[in-house]
Amino acid sequence: MQLESTFSVVAPINDVWETLMDFERVAGCVPGAQVLNKLSEDAYQVGLKVMLGPVSMQYRGQLIVRERDATAHRAVFEGKAQEARGQGTAQGTATLVLVESAGTTTGTVSADVDLSGKVAAMGKSVIGGVTDQMMGLFAENLQNLVGESREDRAEGTSEGTPAAPSTVRSPSAQPSRAAAVKTESAETGLNAVALVTGMIMDWLTPAKLLGFFAGVAYVAYRVGRRAESRTVSR
């Protein structure tokens, strides 16, 4: 399954890149996601929680950074995960590319994903919609996280000391303000029911509703005529 999503952050491209490459810190920007363990500089054990109505699905697996080009602002990731309770699996590769224009950095994520289990039965349209919703929440939190990083560097400079080099900070030991923006989403995961409801409401535009009710009225009229005809014939 091919998926593509974009996000935008009002910040210089280098600031966005450096923040995104701090995986343990930026994981808190993804609803329901967390880094469970850092295996190496390019490998992490990760977890993801997704809410589908009353059903909660938890995945655990590994995220590996296959390529990382700071000059081109391009990275390639490979992931593989399995449901903690169930037989469903998710695996694939994703390519991230950043571009900057007029002070805004836009990221494009192109993914080739293979799913099995309950999630696969949802279909590409719903899965794509869930992905877009997650990306929207991610962009909001990333915007705040980038701003926080810039504030930290500015404070270090204003005190007359060089800004400290970027270090990985554990979200549990030092939670960021960005992670708190969508606390409820991070704790409960992404609720796809709200998304599906929104998709249905988007489909039921006034014009489509009018056509729907007209069709129902026509069917009811035809059924009534047939019933009346049968009554007369008797």
N, C-alpha and C positions, 0 to 999 in steps of 0.2 A: 504494500500500500504506500503510495506516494503522498506525502503531506508537505505543505509549505506555509509558513507563517512569518509575519513581520512584526517588529516592534520599534518604537522610536523613543529616544531619550534626548532631552535638551541639554547636551553636554558635549565637550570635545571628544573626538573619537578615541584618543589615547586614554582618557579617563575612563571611558566606558569599557575599553578593552582590558585595562588593568583590573577593573572591578570584576568583570566577567571571569577572568582567569583565576580569581580567588574563589575557588569552587566551594570551599567550606563556608565561606561567608555569604556568597550569593545564593546558596541553596535555599536559604530562608525566604527568598523572593518568589519561589515556586510554591503555590498552594499545595500543602500535603507532602512536600518533599523534604528530605534531610540527608545529610552525609553521615553515615553511621561509623565509618572508619576510613582513614587515609592509608591506603596500602603502599603507595609510592607517589612520586611527583606527578605521575600521569595515570594513576589508577585509584579508584575510590569504591568503597562499598556503600550503596545508596538504598534508600527506602522511599516508597511513594504510597500515599493513601488516597483512594478515590471513592467518593460516595455516589452510589447510583440508587437514589431514593432510600429505602430502608436497608439496602445492601451495602456493606462496606467491604471494599477490596483493598488488600495491602500487598504491595509488591516489594521484593527484595532482590538485589542483584548487584552488578558491577558496572561502573562507567569508566571507560578507558579513553584517554586523549590520544588519538592516533597521529594527528598533525597539529602544529601550533606555529603559525607564522605571524609574528608581531608586526612585521613590516607591511604585509598585505592585509593585516587584520582579518585573518581567516583561520578557522580551526575545524578539525574533523573529529567527531566523537563516535564511539561505538558502545552500545549498551546491551545488556541482556539481563532479564529479570523474570522471576516466577512468583506466582501468588503464594502468599504465606499460608493461606488456607484454600486450597483448590489446585486444579491442574492447569490453569491458564498461564500462558507465557507471553512475554513481549521481548522482542529483540530487533535491532536495526542499527543503522548508521545515520548520523546527522551532520550536516555541514553548516557552519555559521560564518557569515560574511558581514562585515561592518562597512558602511560608507557614511561620509559626513557631508552635509550640505547646509550652509547658512546657520551654522551653530547647532544643528540637530544631527544626531547620529542615528541611523536606521540600520537595524540588524535583520537579516533574512536567514531563516532556518529552513533548510530543505532536508527532509528526512525520508528514508526508505525503511518502513516498519513492517514487521511480520508479527501478527497477533494470533493468539488462540484462546479458547475459553469463552467466558461470558462477554468480555469486551468485544471480541471479534464479531459476535452476533449483532452488535449495535449498528454496524454498517459504516461506510466511509463518511457519509454526510454528517451523522451524529458525532462520530469520532473527530472529524475535522472541526466541527462546531465547538466541541469540548476543548480541543487544542487551541482554538482561537480565543476562547474565554480565558483559558489558563495564561495565554500569552499576554492578554490585556492586563490581568492582575500582576503578572510578572513585570511588565513594563512600568506599572505604577510604583511597585516596590523598588525596582532597579533605579528609577529616577531619584527616589529618596536616598537610596544607598550610595549612589554616585555623589549626591550632594553632601552626604555625611562624610565621605572620604575626602572631598575637597575642603570641607570645613576643618577636618583634622589636620590636613597639611597646612592650611592657612594659619591655624593656631600655633603650630610648631614653628612656622616661619616668623610670626609676629613676636614670639618670645625671644627671638634672636638666635635660635638654634636651628640647624638644618633639619628639614622634615625627615622623620624617621623612615627608613625603607619599609616598603609594604610587607607586612607579615600576615600569616594566616592566623585568624582569631577564631576560636571555637564559639559557635553560636550559643552553646549552653553556658559557657563561662562569661561571655561578654555579648549579650544580645544587642543587635543593632536597632536603631530607630526604624529602619526600613522594614525589618521583620515584623514590627508591631503594627504596621499600617493595615495589614490584612491578617490580624491575629486569628480571627474566627476561621478564616479560610485555611490557614496553616494548621490549625488544631483539628479541624473536622474533615479536611480534604476538600475536593471539588465536588459540589453537588450537581450532577448532570441532569437531574429532574427539572431544576429551574431552567436550565438551558433548553431542554426539549420543549418545555412549556412555552418558552419565548419563541422557539422556532415555529410552533403551531400558531401562536398569536400573530407572528409575522406573516404566515401563510394566509391567515384569515383576514385579509384586507377587506374594506367595505365592498369593493367590486366583486371579490370572490365570494363573500358572504351573500350578496344579492343573488349571484348565480346559483349558489348552493340552495338557498331557500326557494328560488324559482323552480329548481329541479325537483325539490321535495314536494312543492305544491302541484307540479305537473303529475308526478307519480301518484299522489293522493287522489287527484282528479280522475286519472285513468282507472285506478282501483275502484273508486266510487262508481264510475260509469259501468264497469263490468259487473259490480254487485247489483246495481239497479237493473241492468239488462237481464241478469239471471232471475231476479225477483219477478219481473214482468213476464218472462217466458214460462214461469211456473203458474 
